Amino acid sequence: MVRRVTEPCDVFLNHRSMDTKKTVATLMYDHLKRHGFNPFLDNKTMKPGDKLFDKINRAVMECQIGVALLSPRYTESYFCLHELALLLGCNKKVIPIFCDVKPSQLRLVNNPKWSQDELRRFRWALEEVKYTVGLTFNSSKGNLSEIVNSASDIIIGSMIELKDEARVQRKNLAIPL
């Protein structure tokens, strides 16, 4: 039996496919790959036969950083909100990029298919991300290259900070009292 070993993802790209996949999400994925990272983007990372929630949940648990590409129809997507709530619930650092939407415009859609617990989790996650410093991108005025480069610089800096924090924690644990 051939077993394919994959590297754990270190950056999870949370996005609404119809809004950002062909623009910011794919460019961000490609840019991060070129810089030696292993980002998760559903259409680039998942293969036929993968169990959707298993693969997504595992990638969220493995990642160091989540990038939430928030867009006008983001809050209509169960997957977007599930991923965001899971990222925040796992205490992952989340970098929001507000694409063609202001934080104040993000409102939870009251979908009758979602349970009260899901609605509560999604509402909490949206409130958390709305009050997290992020980047903004206006597609009618902005330059995709600039937002991808800016976000990548922030991600790279954050990854270095996280590695430094982990090194200090390991060092502090190794010091006998």
N, C-alpha and C positions, 0 to 999 in steps of 0.2 A: 504494500500500500504506500502510495506517495503522499507524504504529508507536507503541505506548504506552510512554512514558518513565516509569519509576518512580524515586522517590527511593531511595537506598540505605538499608537499615535501620540504625538506630543502636543498638537494644536488641533482643537475641534472647531470646525467651521459650521456654525449654526446659522441657517438661512432659509428663506422662503424661496423655493426653486423658481417659481414663475417671476419673481421680482429681481433676483440678484444672481442666479446661477450663471447666466451667460455674460455677466459683467464682472462685478466685484469678486464673487465667490471663486470662480474658476481662475481668474488672474491672481488672486491671493494664494490659492492652492499652488499654482505653478511657480509663483515667486518664492514661496516658502520651501518648496521641493528643491529649487535651484540653490537655496541657502542651506541645504542639508537637513531640513526638518522633515518630519513625517506627519503631515497634516491629514485630517479626516475630512473628506468631502464625499457624500454618499455616492454620486455617480462615478467618481474616480476610484473609490476605495472598495465599494461593495461589488460582489460578483454574483451571477445567477446561482441560486440555491442558498445564499446567505439568509439567515433568519433576521428579519429587519430589526426588531427590538433588541435581540441578543447582540447583534453587531454594533448597533448605535449605543446601547447602554454600556457595552464593554469599552468602546472608544471613549465615551465620556469619563468612565472610571479611570482609564489609563492616562488620559491627557493631563498636561500640566496647566494649560491655558485654554479657555474657550473664547472664541470671537463670535459675538452675536451681531449678525448683519440684519439690523432691524429695518423693515420697509413698510410701506403703507398697508399691505395685506398680511403682514407677519402674524398678527394676532388671530387671524382666521384659521391658522394651521395648528392642528393638534400636535404634530411632530415638532414644530418650532417651539411651542410652549412646553411640551414634555422635555425636550432637550435642555431648554433654558432652566427649567425648574430643577432638573437633575444636576446640571452643572453647578448651580448655586447651592443646591442641597448637599452636594459633595464638597462644598467650600473651595471650588476651583476659582481661580482668578478669571474674571470675565471682562473682556474689553468690548464695549458696545461701539458699533459703527452705525450711526443713524443715517440711513440711505433714503433720501427724499421724504423724510418724516422727522418731526420734532418729538422729543420725549413726551411732551404734553399731549401729543396726538395719539399716543399708544393707549388704546382702550381694549379691555378684554371683551370679546364677543361672547354673549351668553348663549352658547350652543347647547340645546337640550340633550344632545347625545353625551355630553360630558357630565360626570358625576359631580356632586357638591365638593367632594374632596379634591378632585382635579381642578375645579374652578378656583378653590381656595389656594391650591399650590400655584396655579398659573397666575392668579392675581398677585400673590406674594412675589413671585419671580419678576413679573413686569414692574412692580413698584420698586424692587431692588435695582433693576437695570436702569430704570428711568432716572434714578438718583446716583448713578455711577458715572464718573467722568468718562467721556468717550470722544469719538471723532464724528464729524458730520460730513456728509457728502450729498451735494445737490447735483444730480446727473445732468441737469440742463445747463449748469454753469461750471461744474467741476471737471477736473482732469482725472480720469481713472488711474493713470500712472502715479499721480501724486498721492492719492488716497491709499493705493496699494503699497507704495514705498513708505509712507508715513506709518501705516498700520504695521508693516513688517518691521520697521525700526523699533516700534513700541513692543512688539512681540519678542523680538530678539533681546531687547533690553530687559524685558520681564523674565525671560527664560534665564538670562544670566543672573538676575537678582534671586530667582528661585533656587538656582544651583548654589549660589553663594550662601543663602540662608540654610540650605540643607547641609552644606559643608560645615558651617558654624555649629549647627545643631549636633552633627555627628562628633565634632571636635569637643563640644561641651559634654556630651555623654561619655566620652572617652577619658575625661579628666577625673582621676580618683579624688574623693573628698577627704 
